[in-house]
Amino acid sequence: MIGDMIAKARKEKGMTKTELSRLTDINIGHLTHIEKGERNPSHKALKKICKALNIPYQQLMYTYDKTINEEQASYGVIEHISYNKIIAVDNITGFIDCPSNVPSSAIALKVKDNSMEKTFPKGSYVYVEFNSPLDNKDFGLFNYNNKIIMRKFYTKNGKITLKAENKDFEDIKVDDTSIFYIIGKILKSD
């Protein structure tokens, strides 16, 4: 997945592999293998690539050991993962222990509404693994039309629907006019 994200960023920046190779001093053949997912860049190489593309390093690091399955490819997961945006936090209340069964969590967020009441009650914490591709029926944290929401992710025939568990909240059907990014996968802790 990291190679796909590098290729996406490079193409959106209008940069050729030759230019990226020159700016990073990484062999063009090696860059090709990276973009095709045949090799992972070293951390040093990834930092050089991110610097040359003028994008945050950590966002791509979250995708480092992730792979894309057929279902995720069908809904265009790469188009819905942001490589150049970071989450803005308005208030930090402190630290909490990270449960041992969710070690890939990057952040714990307090649930602010009752939209996911059955599984995640208001006031509880959810653990988020950033930039993780989602499978059907995974819980996720999303940017939908510039609003951060938690929902259950459904995909069918490449179409995405975000569902709340509380029936007082309407289903969201993501379309081509939507601003939509997957921020991360919500991990369940025991």
TAGI-V106033 format. One record per pair of residues at least 24 apart in sequence whose ideal C-beta (glycine too) atoms are under 8 Angstrom apart, sorted by the first residue. I is the first residue (numbers start at 1). GAP is how many residues later the second one is. Records with the same first field share a line. If there is no record, write none. Layout:
BEGIN
I=GAP ; GAP
END
This chain:
BEGIN
1=36 ; 62 ; 65 ; 66 ; 67 ; 77 ; 132
2=32 ; 35 ; 38 ; 39 ; 44 ; 58 ; 61 ; 62 ; 64
3=31 ; 32 ; 33 ; 34 ; 35 ; 36 ; 37
4=31 ; 33 ; 64 ; 74
5=55 ; 58 ; 73 ; 76 ; 78
6=28 ; 29 ; 35 ; 43 ; 47 ; 54
7=28
8=70 ; 71 ; 75
9=44 ; 46 ; 51 ; 74 ; 75
10=25 ; 43
13=40 ; 41
15=37 ; 38
20=29 ; 32 ; 33
23=25 ; 29
24=24 ; 25 ; 27 ; 28
37=30
40=24 ; 25
55=28 ; 29
56=27 ; 28 ; 30
58=28
59=24 ; 25 ; 26 ; 27 ; 71 ; 72
62=44 ; 67 ; 68 ; 69 ; 70 ; 122
63=68
66=65 ; 66 ; 67
68=65
69=64 ; 66
71=64 ; 65 ; 84
72=61 ; 62 ; 63
74=81 ; 83 ; 84
75=80 ; 83 ; 84 ; 85
76=82
77=56 ; 57 ; 105
80=80 ; 100 ; 101 ; 102
81=50 ; 52 ; 100 ; 101
82=49 ; 61 ; 99 ; 101
85=58 ; 96
87=43 ; 61 ; 96
96=29
98=29
99=28 ; 90 ; 91
101=88 ; 89
102=25 ; 27 ; 85 ; 86 ; 87
104=25 ; 28 ; 83
105=24 ; 82
106=24 ; 78
109=32
111=39
114=52 ; 54
115=34 ; 35 ; 36 ; 49 ; 50 ; 51 ; 54
116=34 ; 35 ; 36 ; 48 ; 49 ; 50
117=48 ; 49
118=47 ; 48
119=46 ; 69
120=30 ; 66
126=24 ; 60 ; 61
127=59 ; 60 ; 62
128=55 ; 56 ; 57 ; 58 ; 59
129=55 ; 56 ; 58
130=53 ; 54
131=51 ; 52 ; 53
132=50 ; 52 ; 53
133=49 ; 52
134=48 ; 51
138=47 ; 48
139=46 ; 47 ; 49
140=42 ; 43 ; 44 ; 45 ; 46
141=41 ; 42 ; 43 ; 44 ; 45
142=38 ; 39 ; 40 ; 41
143=36 ; 37 ; 38 ; 40
144=28 ; 30 ; 34 ; 35 ; 36
145=33 ; 34 ; 35
146=33
148=35
150=36
153=29
END
